Amino acid sequence: MQLRTILRSLWRRWYLVLFGIALTLLVCIQVQQNTPEKYKAQASLVMMPSAQTVGADGNPYLKLGGMGEALDILTRRLSADEVRRPLAERFATSTYTAETDRGTSGAILLITAVSSSPQETMETLQAVMDQAPVSLKEMQEALDVPLESRISTMTLVVDRGPVPEVKARTQLLLVAGAGGAGLTLVLTALADGLLTSRGHNGQSGRKGTRKSHRGHLPATAQRSPAHEQKERRSVAGSLSSPTLDATSGFPGGITRSRAITKEHDLMQREVPTPVPLSQRPS
């Protein structure tokens, strides 16, 4: 029932709905034009086991297990302020993330760089890729790990060029569109309720005025048509019935002057023509 009421309100105030839709489209266009363009590039680095673990004739890809802990430590190291601050000073409009690639079971580091410039995006990505093996080396040197037991990184996949980042802009457009549509529905329903209640109040006021005018009509104007018709019949009967004249005394004589006077008075008490509502005084 509530939904039906809302739909009726929207149908009655369709012009407000069209105005709200047009305004929402205008806001979406402004968001589309004024949102800064962003570019994104990604690279994947795989953690390689040590030479001692692989052996002289071993296959390193068969020894990738057990390095998830080292990868987690490396991601935290790359996200620390001591690494992020120098990169932020070099690339002021760029941001990056270094995290574990959850789409694979291996120890793969996923680096994502975002910037407003395509060139700066690729430069930021390359800087983080160069920083990953340096940070891994510093971590192992701090523990005095022998060279033959140290793990390393190898570049697996790198984007050839940046791609436009449309996710943020799409989210802003969705928020603007949904917000504008919701606001249009709410304001239209409220406006319809106010206008409808005002119309009802106006009709009630006009009815009260009409009743007050009827109450001030003279008594002759308030006589019903049936009563007037009854009086007409009584006058006609008096004209046709034999009556003795007070002056002559002959049967069948009628005092016509009195009858005519009574009929004239009755005509003066005719019900006045109702005045239209639009011409009545407010």
QUIJOKA-V942626 format. One record per residue. N is the residue number from 1. RES is the residue in three letters. PSI is psi as a letter, one per 40 degrees, with the letter a starting at -180 (NA if undefined). D_CENTER is the distance of its C-alpha to the mean C-alpha in Angstrom with 1 decimal. Layout:
# QUIJOKA-V942626
N;RES;PSI;D_CENTER, N;RES;PSI;D_CENTER
This chain:
# QUIJOKA-V942626
1;MET;d;20.9, 2;GLN;d;17.7, 3;LEU;d;15.8, 4;ARG;d;18.3, 5;THR;d;17.8, 6;ILE;d;14.0, 7;LEU;d;15.0, 8;ARG;d;17.7, 9;SER;d;15.8, 10;LEU;d;13.5, 11;TRP;d;16.9, 12;ARG;d;18.6, 13;ARG;f;16.2, 14;TRP;d;15.6, 15;TYR;d;16.3, 16;LEU;d;13.3, 17;VAL;d;11.1, 18;LEU;d;13.1, 19;PHE;d;13.0, 20;GLY;d;9.2, 21;ILE;d;9.5, 22;ALA;d;12.6, 23;LEU;d;11.3, 24;THR;d;8.7, 25;LEU;d;11.8, 26;LEU;d;13.9, 27;VAL;d;12.2, 28;CYS;d;12.5, 29;ILE;d;16.1, 30;GLN;d;16.9, 31;VAL;d;15.9, 32;GLN;d;18.0, 33;GLN;d;20.9, 34;ASN;e;21.0, 35;THR;h;20.6, 36;PRO;i;24.3, 37;GLU;h;25.8, 38;LYS;i;27.0, 39;TYR;i;29.9, 40;LYS;i;31.0, 41;ALA;i;34.4, 42;GLN;i;35.9, 43;ALA;i;39.4, 44;SER;h;41.0, 45;LEU;h;44.2, 46;VAL;i;46.3, 47;MET;h;48.5, 48;MET;i;52.1, 49;PRO;i;54.8, 50;SER;i;58.0, 51;ALA;d;61.2, 52;GLN;d;63.0, 53;THR;d;60.6, 54;VAL;d;60.7, 55;GLY;i;64.4, 56;ALA;d;66.5, 57;ASP;e;65.7, 58;GLY;i;62.4, 59;ASN;h;59.1, 60;PRO;d;56.4, 61;TYR;e;53.6, 62;LEU;e;55.2, 63;LYS;f;55.0, 64;LEU;e;51.4, 65;GLY;i;50.9, 66;GLY;e;51.0, 67;MET;e;49.3, 68;GLY;d;45.9, 69;GLU;d;46.8, 70;ALA;d;48.0, 71;LEU;d;44.8, 72;ASP;d;42.7, 73;ILE;d;44.9, 74;LEU;d;44.6, 75;THR;d;40.8, 76;ARG;d;40.9, 77;ARG;d;43.5, 78;LEU;d;41.6, 79;SER;e;38.5, 80;ALA;i;40.7, 81;ASP;d;40.7, 82;GLU;d;44.2, 83;VAL;d;43.1, 84;ARG;d;39.6, 85;ARG;d;40.8, 86;PRO;d;43.3, 87;LEU;d;40.9, 88;ALA;d;38.2, 89;GLU;d;40.9, 90;ARG;d;41.8, 91;PHE;g;38.3, 92;ALA;d;36.1, 93;THR;e;32.9, 94;SER;i;33.3, 95;THR;i;32.4, 96;TYR;i;33.9, 97;THR;i;33.9, 98;ALA;h;37.0, 99;GLU;i;36.5, 100;THR;h;38.2, 101;ASP;h;37.3, 102;ARG;e;36.1, 103;GLY;e;36.4, 104;THR;i;40.2, 105;SER;e;42.8, 106;GLY;i;44.9, 107;ALA;g;44.9, 108;ILE;h;42.7, 109;LEU;h;41.1, 110;LEU;h;37.8, 111;ILE;h;37.2, 112;THR;h;34.0, 113;ALA;h;33.9, 114;VAL;h;30.9, 115;SER;i;31.4, 116;SER;e;30.4, 117;SER;h;33.7, 118;PRO;d;35.1, 119;GLN;d;38.6, 120;GLU;d;37.6, 121;THR;d;35.7, 122;MET;d;38.9, 123;GLU;d;41.0, 124;THR;d;38.9, 125;LEU;d;39.1, 126;GLN;d;42.9, 127;ALA;d;43.4, 128;VAL;d;41.8, 129;MET;d;43.8, 130;ASP;d;46.9, 131;GLN;d;46.2, 132;ALA;d;45.8, 133;PRO;d;49.6, 134;VAL;d;50.6, 135;SER;d;48.7, 136;LEU;d;50.1, 137;LYS;d;53.6, 138;GLU;d;53.3, 139;MET;d;52.2, 140;GLN;d;55.3, 141;GLU;d;57.6, 142;ALA;d;56.7, 143;LEU;e;58.0, 144;ASP;f;61.1, 145;VAL;h;60.2, 146;PRO;i;63.0, 147;LEU;d;62.2, 148;GLU;e;63.0, 149;SER;e;60.6, 150;ARG;i;57.6, 151;ILE;i;54.4, 152;SER;i;52.7, 153;THR;i;49.7, 154;MET;h;49.6, 155;THR;h;47.0, 156;LEU;d;45.6, 157;VAL;h;42.7, 158;VAL;h;41.5, 159;ASP;h;38.9, 160;ARG;d;40.7, 161;GLY;i;38.0, 162;PRO;i;34.5, 163;VAL;i;31.4, 164;PRO;h;28.1, 165;GLU;h;25.6, 166;VAL;e;22.3, 167;LYS;d;20.8, 168;ALA;d;19.6, 169;ARG;d;18.2, 170;THR;d;16.5, 171;GLN;d;14.8, 172;LEU;d;13.7, 173;LEU;d;12.4, 174;LEU;d;10.5, 175;VAL;d;9.0, 176;ALA;d;8.2, 177;GLY;d;6.9, 178;ALA;d;4.7, 179;GLY;d;3.7, 180;GLY;d;4.0, 181;ALA;d;3.0, 182;GLY;d;1.7, 183;LEU;d;4.0, 184;THR;d;5.7, 185;LEU;d;6.5, 186;VAL;d;7.7, 187;LEU;d;9.5, 188;THR;d;10.9, 189;ALA;d;12.3, 190;LEU;d;13.7, 191;ALA;d;15.3, 192;ASP;d;16.7, 193;GLY;d;18.2, 194;LEU;d;19.8, 195;LEU;d;21.2, 196;THR;d;22.5, 197;SER;d;24.3, 198;ARG;d;25.7, 199;GLY;d;27.1, 200;HIS;d;28.7, 201;ASN;d;30.3, 202;GLY;d;31.7, 203;GLN;d;33.3, 204;SER;d;34.8, 205;GLY;d;36.3, 206;ARG;d;37.9, 207;LYS;d;39.4, 208;GLY;d;40.9, 209;THR;d;42.4, 210;ARG;d;43.9, 211;LYS;d;45.6, 212;SER;d;47.0, 213;HIS;d;48.5, 214;ARG;d;50.1, 215;GLY;d;51.6, 216;HIS;e;53.4, 217;LEU;i;55.0, 218;PRO;i;58.9, 219;ALA;d;60.7, 220;THR;d;62.0, 221;ALA;d;58.5, 222;GLN;e;57.4, 223;ARG;h;60.3, 224;SER;i;59.2, 225;PRO;d;60.3, 226;ALA;d;62.2, 227;HIS;d;64.2, 228;GLU;d;65.0, 229;GLN;d;66.1, 230;LYS;d;68.4, 231;GLU;d;70.0, 232;ARG;d;70.6, 233;ARG;d;72.4, 234;SER;d;74.6, 235;VAL;d;75.6, 236;ALA;d;76.4, 237;GLY;d;78.5, 238;SER;d;80.4, 239;LEU;d;81.3, 240;SER;e;82.6, 241;SER;i;84.5, 242;PRO;h;88.2, 243;THR;h;88.6, 244;LEU;h;91.8, 245;ASP;h;91.7, 246;ALA;d;92.7, 247;THR;d;94.9, 248;SER;d;96.6, 249;GLY;e;96.7, 250;PHE;i;96.5, 251;PRO;i;94.3, 252;GLY;e;91.4, 253;GLY;i;90.9, 254;ILE;h;87.5, 255;THR;g;86.5, 256;ARG;d;84.1, 257;SER;d;83.3, 258;ARG;d;81.7, 259;ALA;d;79.7, 260;ILE;d;78.5, 261;THR;d;77.6, 262;LYS;d;75.5, 263;GLU;d;73.7, 264;HIS;d;73.0, 265;ASP;d;71.5, 266;LEU;d;69.4, 267;MET;d;68.0, 268;GLN;d;67.1, 269;ARG;f;64.9, 270;GLU;i;62.7, 271;VAL;h;59.0, 272;PRO;i;57.2, 273;THR;h;54.6, 274;PRO;h;51.1, 275;VAL;h;49.1, 276;PRO;i;45.7, 277;LEU;d;42.7, 278;SER;d;41.7, 279;GLN;e;45.2, 280;ARG;i;45.6, 281;PRO;i;45.5, 282;SER;NA;42.4
